[in-house]
Amino acid sequence: MVKIMETGVEVKKIDSQGRLILPSDWRESEVGDSRELYIVKRKGYLKIIPKHKIDLTENFDKIDLGIGAIGSWKEFERKFFGEHP
């Protein structure tokens, strides 16, 4: 039996092998097709975090270092680190 509380907390039982059923709406919206989770063990509780694939290319070309094309690496380092000649 599942008891749904007003705060959004669900009380569930685990089976004899330690399994529990995650809410289907949460699985569909948060986990999706990857079906992988991080389970963080802490004293007194578990934290379940969906594993999402991160697109590292989405931030390419978004940083502006304030200089034109790098002609001299030493000049680039001086400007980047704020060093004065």
C-alpha positions, 0 to 999 in steps of 0.5 A: 500500500502506498500512502501519499502525503500532502508534502509530496512524500510517499511512504513505500515498502521494500520487497524481500530483496531490498527493491522499491518502486520509484514513482512512474511520473518521476521516472518519466520526467527525470530519468527518461531513457537513460535508466541510470541513477546515482545513489548517494549513501548518507547516514540515515538516508539515501539520495537518488539523483538521475544521471543525465548526459551532459552536452559539453559542446553547448558552451563552446564559443561562449567565452570572450577573453577580450582579445582578438586571435591569439598571435602570441601565447605570451601576450595572451597569458599576460592579458588573461592573467592581468600581468603587466609587461 
